[in-house]
Amino acid sequence: MSIAVTADIIGSRQLADRVSAQRAFDDAIARVEQDLPVATQGLRPTVGDEQQAVYPSIDAALGTILLLRLALPDGVEFRYGIGIGDVNRVPSSASEKGISEGPGWWAARSAIEHVEMLQKRTAPQARSWIIADESVADQHADAVRWANVYLLTRDEIVGTMSERVRRLTYGRCLSRTQRELAEAEGITQSAVSQGLSTAGAAAIVEGFRMLDLL
């Protein structure tokens, strides 16, 4: 069983500089994949505004998505559809690796559509959702339900953070000390502590650590 992730650029047509935005996405993805090398298949562009990745577990996907959200600068964002289901490859003479397809990707696409609906209706800060393909839905029902509860809460907190606080939270997820973060930002340790506390970062960091990926 695989965890398929589709990342869809938010507001790509409204980006003032699509080339610079893609560079920001690429840099953030490279950084996260270096700091948390858990992907079966790293996040890479496919077509249009989408990128796709495959992970060995729900925890690996959730941890990577969190770090990526924290690593991206203001103004460039993905929404993430997470699909549980088989991921297969169809042989093709046009591609050495073949064409990736299967229920995991279909579930991820449905999850993206659900995130878009949430953003428009009830949860503007929503950025992530998980759906299991119907072939495995009963088996993963509890895990999916609790993961989505977690994602809604996590997205709400991260969505209100400033770019600096996201950077600080990223560092704390990787167990960097407040002193180290203060030196990197050129601010006082007290300012780091206050910024993290005010933003509710401790809950985000503790949730990341409970995924037990490092």
Backbone as a ProteinNet text record, in pm:
[ID]
protein_1_A
[PRIMARY]
MSIAVTADIIGSRQLADRVSAQRAFDDAIARVEQDLPVATQGLRPTVGDEQQAVYPSIDAALGTILLLRLALPDGVEFRYGIGIGDVNRVPSSASEKGISEGPGWWAARSAIEHVEMLQKRTAPQARSWIIADESVADQHADAVRWANVYLLTRDEIVGTMSERVRRLTYGRCLSRTQRELAEAEGITQSAVSQGLSTAGAAAIVEGFRMLDLL
[TERTIARY]
83.8	0	87.3	50.1	128	44.3	113.5	49.3	89.6	-5.7	18.8	-16.2	68.4	42.7	47.2	-57.8	-61	-59.3	35.2	46.1	9.6	-89	-142.6	-110.7	-44.2	-8	-133.6	-142.7	-258.2	-238.6	-338.6	-336.1	-222.6	-189.1	-73.1	-89.1	-210.3	-233	-220.6	-227.1	-215.8	-73.1	17.3	154.3	221.8	283	346.6	466.2	538	656.8	654.4	599.2	583.4	718.8	819.3	952	1014.3	1007.6	1062.5	986.1	854.5	774.1	814.6	836.8	878.2	1014.4	1101.9	1232.9	1216.2	1121.9	1096.5	1042.6	952	901.1	1014.4	1095.3	1204.9	1303.4	1338.6	1434.2	1378.5	1250.5	1189.1	1179.1	1140.7	1129.5	1265.6	1369.3	1503.8	1548.4	1520.5	1559.8	1488.5	1357.5	1280.2	1323.5	1346.9	1386.4	1525.3	1607.8	1738.9	1723.9	1639.3	1621.7	1537	1446.9	1357.2	1347.3	1447.7	1452.1	1366.3	1235.4	1144.6	1060.9	1069.7	985	1028.3	930.6	958.1	989.6	914.7	934.5	916.9	1023.1	1018.1	919.4	881.3	784.6	845.2	784	835.3	720.7	747.4	642.8	593.9	465.8	409	361.5	249.9	197.9	122.9	127.2	54.1	104	13.6	44.9	64	77.7	81.7	219.3	241.7	358	308.6	382.3	338.7	453.2	416.9	514.1	447.3	528.9	478.8	555.3	481.8	542.4	506.1	588.5	563	458.2	423.4	328.1	257.4	144.1	72	159.9	228.8	313.9	420.7	483.3	587.4	530.9	412.5	349.3	312.7	253.9	212.1	331.6	438.5	557.3	621.2	630.3	690.1	607.1	476.6	388.5	400.3	407.4	422.3	551.2	663	790.1	787.7	724.3	717.8	633.9	523.7	442.5	522.9	601.6	681.3	797.3	849.2	967.4	934.9	814.2	780.5	764.5	810.4	794.9	652.7	621.8	490.4	465.9	341.6	303.3	310.2	372.1	375.2	330.1	224.3	164.9	113.8	115.7	46.8	-78.4	-176.3	-275.4	-241.6	-266	-216.6	-330.2	-335.4	-427.5	-349.3	-389.1	-319.5	-412	-365.1	-447.1	-387	-469.9	-425.9	-477.2	-387.7	-427.5	-308.8	-329.3	-220.9	-175	-43.9	17	91.8	52.2	110.5	180.8	252.4	315.4	276.5	228.7	191.4	310.3	360.8	475.5	444.4	543.7	528.1	661.7	658.8	781.6	833.4	747.8	787.5	854.3	853.9	911	975.9	1101	1172.1	1103.3	1048.9	985.2	838.3	783.3	642.1	555.6	425.8	328.1	270.6	282.3	231	80.6	7.8	-136.6	-187.1	-314.7	-372.9	-462.4	-530.2	-628.2	-571.6	-442.9	-384.5	-390.5	-362	-366.2	-509	-603.2	-742.4	-792.5	-753.8	-793	-728.4	-601.7	-533.4	-601.8	-647.6	-718.9	-850.3	-921.8	-1045.9	-1018.3	-904.8	-868.1	-838.3	-772	-745.5	-876.4	-971.4	-1101.4	-1172.7	-1157	-1220.2	-1156.1	-1024.7	-955.9	-1006.8	-1020.7	-1071.1	-1209.8	-1293.9	-1428.3	-1421.8	-1335.3	-1320.9	-1275.2	-1179.2	-1127.6	-1238.1	-1327.5	-1432.6	-1548.1	-1570.2	-1691.8	-1668.4	-1593.2	-1590	-1452.9	-1346.2	-1212.3	-1113.7	-1111	-1023.7	-876	-833.2	-691.7	-658.9	-758.5	-733.6	-640.2	-543.2	-448.9	-426	-473.4	-440.5	-561.2	-572.9	-680.6	-636.2	-690.3	-655.4	-780	-775.4	-885.3	-826.5	-893.3	-854.4	-941.1	-880.9	-957.7	-1060.7	-1173.6	-1283.4	-1241.8	-1141.1	-1096.7	-1032.3	-985.6	-921	-982.5	-1096	-1155	-1191.2	-1252	-1290.8	-1168.6	-1064.2	-942.3	-875.1	-885.5	-814.3	-908.2	-1032.7	-1132.7	-1093.1	-1051.5	-1016.5	-893.6	-791.2	-669.1	-697.5	-781.3	-815	-891.7	-988.4	-1068.7	-982.5	-897.1	-814.2	-706.9	-655	-556.5	-618.2	-741.2	-805.5	-840.4	-876	-895.2	-765	-656	-524	-489.3	-512.8	-476.4	-554.8	-683.4	-763.1	-708.5	-676	-623.9	-485.1	-400	-263.2	-262.7	-343.9	-348	-396.8	-489.3	-540.5	-428.9	-348.3	-239.8	-130.5	-84.6	23.4	-20.4	-147	-196.8	-194.9	-189.8	-186.7	-45.2	54.6	192.6	254.5	343	423.2	532	595.3	702.3	816.2	851.9	960.6	923.5	801.9	761.5	757.9	720.3	725.8	869.4	962.4	1103.5	1148	1109.2	1146.1	1083.8	959.5	890.3	955.1	995.9	1069.3	1195.2	1268	1389.6	1363.4	1259	1226.6	1183.5	1113.9	1077.3	1202.3	1311.2	1437	1527.8	1469.3	1539	1650.6	1643.4	1740	1700.6	1799.4	1771.3	1724.2	1658	1614.4	1733.5	1843.6	1963.4	2015.4	2020.9	2065.6	1974.6	1845.7	1749.5	1761.3	1783.4	1798.4	1920.2	2029.9	2151.3	2128.5	2058	2032.3	1942.7	1849.3	1754.9	1806.4	1910.8	1960.4	1869.2	1804.4	1715	1751.7	1684.2	1714.8	1644.2	1698	1633.6	1495.1	1480.3	1350.1	1248	1291.9	1201.6	1160.4	1253.3	1220.4	1115.4	1139	1047.2	908.4	902.8	774.5	700.8	774.6	711.1	653.4	727.5	679.1	559.3	566.5	459.1	329.4	340.2	221.1	151.9	230.9	176	125.5	144.5	101.3	192.8	319	411.6	442.5	434.8	469.9	382.6	255	164.6	202.9	243.3	285.1	411.9	507.1	633.6	610.5	528.6	503.1	431	336.9	268.2	364.2	458.6	557.8	643.4	685.5	771.3	697.3	567.2	489.6	479	506.3	510.9	633.2	732.8	851	923.2	960.7	1024.7	1174.4	1224.2	1366.5	1438.6
-119.9	0	125.1	220.7	343.9	463.9	571	698.9	794.6	828.6	919.2	1061.5	1155.2	1296.3	1378.6	1454.5	1552.5	1691.3	1773.4	1911.6	2005.2	2089.3	2178.5	2322.8	2396.8	2535.2	2620.5	2694.6	2781.6	2913.7	2951.9	3080.8	3095.8	2989.6	2995	3100.2	3120.1	3217.1	3361.4	3380	3515.6	3547.7	3450.1	3475.9	3576.5	3677.5	3782.1	3729	3633.6	3577.4	3426.8	3356.2	3210.9	3140.4	3193.5	3132.1	3139.7	3256.8	3272.9	3187.8	3178.8	3097	2950.9	2901.8	2762.7	2738.3	2837.7	2825.8	2813	2889.3	2881.3	2743.5	2690.2	2555.6	2453.5	2461.9	2365.6	2370.2	2492.5	2507.6	2449.6	2477.7	2428.6	2276.3	2220.4	2074.7	2009.1	2063.6	2007.4	2011.9	2122.6	2135.5	2032.5	2019.3	1925.9	1781.9	1748.9	1611.6	1578.2	1679.9	1657.9	1641.2	1725.1	1719.6	1600.9	1555.6	1444.9	1350.6	1265.5	1179.3	1053.7	1070.7	958.1	920.6	994.7	969.7	845.5	770	662.2	720.7	823.9	899.1	1046	1125.4	1265.1	1348.6	1460.9	1550.3	1616	1590.8	1641.7	1691.7	1793.9	1846.1	1739	1743.2	1651.9	1732.4	1799.8	1880.8	1999.7	2112.3	2229.3	2276.4	2282.9	2337.1	2229.4	2104.4	1994.7	1932.1	1878.5	1797	1672.9	1563.2	1438.1	1369.9	1295	1219.4	1094.3	999.5	876.8	854.5	814.9	792.1	652.7	598	462.8	456	570.3	571.2	705.7	706.4	831.6	927.9	877.1	963.4	1032.8	958.5	1017.2	1128.3	1106.1	1208.6	1331.2	1310.7	1423.6	1504.4	1436	1507.4	1590.2	1533	1606	1727.8	1711.6	1822.8	1935.4	1901.2	2005.2	2083.8	2014.7	2085.8	2171.3	2122	2199.6	2325.9	2314.2	2433	2535.4	2487.9	2578.6	2638.9	2566.1	2611.3	2711.8	2708.7	2797.5	2942.6	3036.7	3178.8	3226.5	3344.5	3404.5	3416.6	3393.5	3417.4	3297.2	3188.5	3066.3	2949.9	2881.6	2776.4	2662.9	2543.7	2428.5	2399.8	2334.1	2256.7	2109.7	2023.6	1886.8	1785.9	1697.2	1585.1	1458.4	1387.5	1265	1147	1052.4	937.6	806.6	722.4	589.2	490.1	415.1	317.8	274	173.1	122.8	226.8	230	314.4	221.4	222.5	131.4	208.8	135.9	196.5	120.1	195.8	138	152.8	43.4	53	142.9	222.1	310.4	324.1	314.8	330.3	473.4	566.3	707.3	742.5	649.9	678.5	553.6	566.7	452.8	402.6	495.1	457.4	422	444.4	418.5	531.2	508.6	609.6	569.1	656.2	628	650.7	551.4	564.7	466	475.9	383.8	451.8	372.9	425.6	528.5	515.8	613.8	754.2	766.7	898.4	949.8	861.3	905	956.5	887.5	933.1	1067.2	1085.1	1212.5	1326.1	1301.1	1403.7	1439.7	1340.8	1368.3	1450.3	1422.3	1497.3	1642.7	1667.7	1805.1	1880	1815.4	1879	1908.7	1820.2	1843.8	1962.5	1974.2	2089	2219.2	2222.2	2342.4	2379.1	2279.7	2303.6	2358.3	2300.7	2348.3	2493.7	2527.7	2664.4	2765	2726.6	2817.4	2827.3	2720.9	2716	2733.2	2642.5	2639.1	2658.5	2631.7	2636.2	2701.2	2834.5	2904	2868	2827.6	2794.3	2648.9	2570.6	2430.4	2420	2332.8	2311	2162.9	2073.3	1931.6	1844.8	1732	1636.8	1498.1	1398.2	1260.5	1178.9	1098.4	1010	873.6	767.9	632.4	586	521.5	463.4	366.3	354.9	273.2	127.2	79.4	-59.2	-84.2	22.2	8	102.1	161.8	264.2	210.7	92.9	37.2	7.8	-41.3	-77.6	42.8	158	277.3	386.4	353.5	454.5	534.3	465.9	536.7	624.4	571.5	649	773.2	759.6	874.2	979.5	935.5	1031.2	1111	1043.3	1114.2	1198.7	1151.4	1231.6	1361.8	1356.1	1478.3	1575.1	1522.3	1609.1	1683.5	1609.3	1668.1	1771.2	1739.1	1829.4	1960.1	1953	2075.6	2168.7	2111.4	2192.5	2245.4	2159.2	2199.3	2309.5	2294.7	2395.7	2530.5	2527.3	2651.9	2725.9	2654.1	2717.6	2766.8	2680.8	2719.3	2833.2	2833.9	2935.8	3076.3	3090.3	3223	3267.6	3181.6	3215.1	3311.1	3395.7	3478.3	3392.1	3444.2	3370.1	3339.9	3436.7	3415	3306.3	3312	3211.3	3072.3	3064.2	2933.8	2882.3	2971.4	2929.4	2880.5	2953.5	2913.9	2779.6	2760	2634.8	2518.5	2541.8	2440.8	2399.2	2498.1	2468.2	2388.4	2424.1	2351.8	2208.2	2187.6	2050.8	1965.1	2027.7	1955.6	1962.9	2004	2004.8	2108.4	2214.2	2322.3	2406.1	2452.6	2526.7	2667.8	2728.1	2865.9	2959	2928.8	3012.2	3003.9	2884.8	2867.8	2943.1	2934.1	3001.8	3153.3	3201.5	3345.7	3398.4	3324.8	3367.2	3368.3	3267.8	3260.6	3374.8	3416.6	3521.9	3661.8	3668.5	3797.9	3866.7	3785.8	3841.1	3778.9	3823.6	3770.3	3636.4	3559.6	3433.6	3458.6	3569	3605.3	3628.6	3693	3717.7	3587.3	3492.5	3360.3	3292.7	3291.7	3226.4	3288.4	3421.1	3489.8	3462.2	3467	3443.4	3304	3204.3	3067	3047.4	3104.3	3087.9	3152.1	3273.8	3345.8	3274	3209.5	3144.8	3003.6	2950.7	2813.9	2709.4	2745.8	2656.1	2529.8	2535.9	2419.5	2299.2	2323.5	2213.1	2153.1	2240	2192.2	2108	2156	2084.2	1950.8	1949.8	1824.8	1725.2	1774	1685.7	1625	1705.2	1653.9	1546.4	1570.4	1473.4	1342.2	1349	1226.9	1141.4	1198.9	1118.9	1027.8	1060.7	975.6	944.3	1049.4	1032.8	1059	1121.8	1155.7	1064
0	0	0	-83.4	-93.7	-51.9	-18.5	10.6	-101.6	-185.7	-298.5	-257.9	-295.2	-263.8	-391.4	-412.6	-520.9	-457.9	-498.9	-449.7	-563.5	-539.2	-641.8	-603.1	-691.5	-661.4	-646.9	-538.4	-514.6	-588.6	-666.9	-735.3	-834.2	-904.2	-994.7	-1103.6	-1148.1	-1255.9	-1208.2	-1076.6	-1022.1	-975	-983.6	-940.3	-1032.4	-973.8	-1054	-1131.5	-1073.8	-1137.2	-1117.2	-1214.3	-1203.4	-1196	-1266.5	-1266.3	-1126.6	-1064.6	-929.3	-828.5	-848.5	-758.3	-767.3	-889.2	-904.8	-841.6	-850.5	-786.4	-634.3	-580.1	-436	-398.4	-480.4	-455.8	-462	-566.6	-584.9	-468.1	-424.8	-314.9	-185.4	-158.4	-35.2	-37	-150.6	-161.9	-141.4	-204	-189.2	-43.4	24.7	164.8	251.9	231.6	313.2	286.9	161.7	130.3	183.6	201.2	264	415.1	476.1	620.9	665.7	577.2	611.3	491	471.5	352.7	368.7	362.2	386.8	264.9	156.1	39.8	-36.3	-83.6	-177.6	-314.3	-348.2	-473.3	-438.5	-449.8	-408.2	-487.5	-429.7	-492.5	-615.9	-732	-858.1	-945.7	-1030.4	-1119.1	-1216.6	-1246.9	-1346.6	-1466.7	-1450.3	-1560.5	-1501.8	-1571.5	-1524.7	-1389.3	-1293.3	-1161.3	-1055.4	-1096.1	-1000.5	-985.4	-865.4	-837	-764.1	-776.4	-715.7	-642.6	-537.7	-460.2	-406.2	-364.5	-302.8	-172.9	-67.3	63.8	115	202.7	252.7	362.8	420.9	532.3	539.7	610.8	634.2	712.8	814.6	896.1	812.1	721.2	636.5	549	494.7	411.2	493.8	611.9	695.8	743.7	780.2	826.4	716.9	597.7	485.3	448.8	442.7	406.7	508.9	637.1	738.7	717	702.2	683.7	557.7	453.4	330.5	349.6	419.8	448.5	527.9	622	704.7	627	528.5	454.8	344.9	292.6	180.8	226.7	145.9	180.6	157.1	208.9	183.7	33.6	-5.1	-143.6	-234.7	-189.8	-270.3	-182.6	-225.6	-144.2	-231.2	-174.3	-230.7	-149.2	-213.5	-139.1	-166.9	-67.4	-74.1	-66.5	-163.9	-160.8	-132.3	-27.1	14.1	-13.1	-91.8	-128.4	-81.5	-18.6	22	-81.6	-141.3	-242.2	-324.6	-404.1	-487.4	-587.5	-609.7	-712.4	-807.3	-932.4	-1029.6	-1140.3	-1224.5	-1341.2	-1466.3	-1564.8	-1692.8	-1787.8	-1844.2	-1935.4	-2055.2	-2094.8	-2209.8	-2281.6	-2413.1	-2490.8	-2484.8	-2442.5	-2434.9	-2302.6	-2206.6	-2075	-2019	-1976.1	-1918.2	-1791.8	-1713.1	-1587.3	-1604	-1722.8	-1744.2	-1691.7	-1691.8	-1650	-1514.7	-1417.9	-1284.1	-1279.5	-1231.6	-1218.1	-1114.6	-1082.8	-987.2	-886.1	-803	-706.9	-610	-575.2	-484.2	-541.1	-671.5	-736.5	-749.2	-775.9	-787.2	-652.3	-545.8	-412	-379	-420.4	-395.3	-469.5	-591.4	-668.1	-599.9	-548.9	-476.1	-350.6	-285.8	-165	-197.7	-311	-354.8	-374.1	-438.5	-463.2	-332.2	-233.6	-104.2	-33.3	-42	18.8	-42	-172.6	-239.3	-187.8	-168.3	-115.7	26.3	109.2	246.5	250	165.2	162	128.1	39.4	-5.8	93.1	171.7	252.5	401.9	462.2	608.6	671.4	597.5	657.7	561.3	555	459.5	472.3	590.7	611	575.3	539	506	385.3	395	285.3	257.2	342.8	329.6	363.5	292.8	322.7	278.8	342.9	309.9	281.6	177	138.4	103.4	146.7	110	-5.2	-102.8	-211.9	-155.3	-223.8	-172.9	-150	-222.1	-205.4	-69.2	-3.9	127.5	230.6	197.1	283.1	421.1	428.1	557.5	643.9	582.9	654.3	718.7	653.1	700.1	753.3	776	812.4	936	1041.8	1165.1	1145.4	1078.8	1056.4	973.5	872.1	787	865.6	945.3	1022.3	1118.6	1193.1	1290.3	1222.9	1111.4	1038.1	989	942	893.1	1005.5	1121.3	1238.3	1269.1	1270.2	1294.4	1188.2	1061.1	951.9	957.9	987.8	997.1	1104.4	1219.8	1330.2	1297.8	1245.2	1211.4	1106.3	1002.6	896.5	949.2	1041.4	1098.6	1171.8	1249.3	1324	1230.1	1140.3	1048.4	957.7	918.6	827.2	882.6	1014.6	1076.5	1112.4	1087.8	1123	1022.2	1070.1	980.6	918.1	813.5	747.4	845.2	928.7	1025.4	1125.3	1177.3	1276.1	1212.5	1086.1	1018.6	1012.9	983	980.8	1118.6	1221.5	1357.8	1394.5	1356	1386.2	1313	1189.8	1113	1189.9	1236.3	1310.3	1436.2	1508.1	1631.1	1601	1488.1	1449	1430.7	1386.3	1366.3	1488.7	1601.7	1731.6	1741.1	1660.6	1676.3	1797.7	1871	1993.1	1961	2058.6	2040.3	2023.5	2088.7	2073.9	1929.7	1874.8	1736.4	1639.9	1662.3	1574.8	1587.1	1708.2	1729.3	1654.4	1660.4	1589.7	1438.7	1387	1243.4	1196	1281.1	1244.5	1280.1	1360.4	1403.5	1502.6	1588.3	1689.8	1824.2	1930.9	2063.2	2085.7	2178.5	2213.8	2271.8	2343.1	2398.7	2287.6	2179	2066.3	2000.2	1992.3	1937.5	2023.9	2154.5	2247.2	2241.2	2237.9	2234.5	2103.9	1992.8	1863.7	1852.9	1900.4	1895.5	1987.3	2105.1	2202.9	2155	2103.2	2057.4	1942.3	1855.5	1736.2	1761.2	1880.8	1908.2	1846.9	1825.1	1756	1834.9	1966.7	2047.8	2013.3	1986.1	1949.9	1815.1	1720.7	1588.9	1601.7	1679.1	1696.6	1765.5	1870.3	1941.6	1851.8	1769.7	1676	1575.9	1528	1433.9	1500	1621.2	1690.3	1716	1738	1760.3	1635.7	1518.9	1395.9	1393.6	1475.4	1496.2	1364.9	1292.5	1162.7	1166.3	1272.8	1281.4	1380.9
[MASK]
++++++++++++++++++++++++++++++++++++++++++++++++++++++++++++++++++++++++++++++++++++++++++++++++++++++++++++++++++++++++++++++++++++++++++++++++++++++++++++++++++++++++++++++++++++++++++++++++++++++++++++++++++++++

